[in-house]
């Protein structure tokens, strides 16, 4: 599993449920493949962070209608690829 597979999987799950806007994405293929992507969804911002060295995924969420640069992130998911693939996207959007 790598960052590009993770983002493809996440965007597929997201697109099947809601409209979203990609805000920012960063990928460091030479830093263990780590990266992050941020999305605006229903007035909140979701950020998916992949730690390639530890092979961990974190999904963070902003409060409703916060401006992107000043978000106070709340961690809504932390785990592995297998845990992520079983996670229901609606739970992340609540």
C-alpha positions in Angstrom: 0.0 0.0 0.0 1.2 3.5 -0.8 -0.1 7.0 -0.6 -1.5 7.1 -4.1 -3.5 3.9 -3.5 -4.8 5.3 -0.3 -5.9 8.6 -1.9 -7.5 6.8 -4.8 -9.4 4.5 -2.3 -10.4 7.5 -0.1 -11.6 9.7 -3.0 -13.6 6.7 -4.4 -15.4 6.2 -1.1 -16.0 10.0 -0.8 -17.2 10.5 -4.3 -19.8 7.7 -3.9 -21.4 9.6 -1.0 -20.8 13.4 -1.3 -19.4 16.1 -3.5 -15.9 17.2 -2.5 -13.3 19.7 -3.5 -9.5 18.9 -3.3 -7.9 21.7 -1.3 -4.2 20.6 -1.2 -2.1 17.5 -1.7 1.5 16.8 -0.9 3.3 13.5 -1.7 7.0 12.8 -0.7 7.8 9.6 -2.6 11.4 9.6 -1.3 10.3 10.0 2.3 8.9 6.5 2.7 6.0 7.5 0.4 4.4 9.8 3.0 1.9 12.4 2.1 -1.3 14.2 2.9 -4.4 15.5 1.0 -7.1 17.9 2.2 -10.7 18.1 1.0 -13.6 20.5 1.6 -16.7 18.4 2.2 -20.1 19.9 3.4 -18.5 23.0 4.9 -15.8 21.1 6.8 -12.3 20.1 5.8 -11.0 16.5 5.9 -7.2 15.9 5.9 -5.9 12.4 5.1 -2.3 11.9 6.4 -0.2 8.9 5.4 2.9 8.0 7.4 4.8 5.7 4.9 7.5 4.7 7.4 5.0 3.4 10.0 2.4 2.6 7.4 -0.3 4.5 9.4 -3.2 6.6 8.3 -4.8 9.5 10.1 -7.9 11.3 9.1 -8.5 14.7 10.6 -11.5 16.9 10.5 -12.0 20.7 11.0 -14.9 22.4 12.7 -17.7 23.5 10.4 -16.8 26.5 8.1 -13.3 27.0 9.5 -10.8 28.6 7.1 -8.3 26.1 5.8 -5.0 27.6 7.0 -6.3 28.1 10.6 -8.0 24.8 11.2 -8.1 23.2 14.6 -7.9 19.5 13.6 -9.8 16.8 15.4 -8.5 13.3 14.8 -11.4 11.1 13.6 -9.5 8.0 12.5 -6.1 6.6 13.2 -5.0 3.1 12.1 -3.8 0.8 9.4 -4.8 0.2 5.8 -7.0 -2.8 6.7 -8.8 -0.8 9.4 -9.2 2.1 6.9 -10.7 -0.1 4.2 -13.4 -1.3 6.6 -14.2 2.2 7.9 -17.5 3.6 6.7 -17.1 7.1 5.2 -20.3 8.3 6.8 -18.7 7.9 10.2 -16.0 10.3 9.2 -18.4 12.9 8.1 -20.5 13.0 11.2 
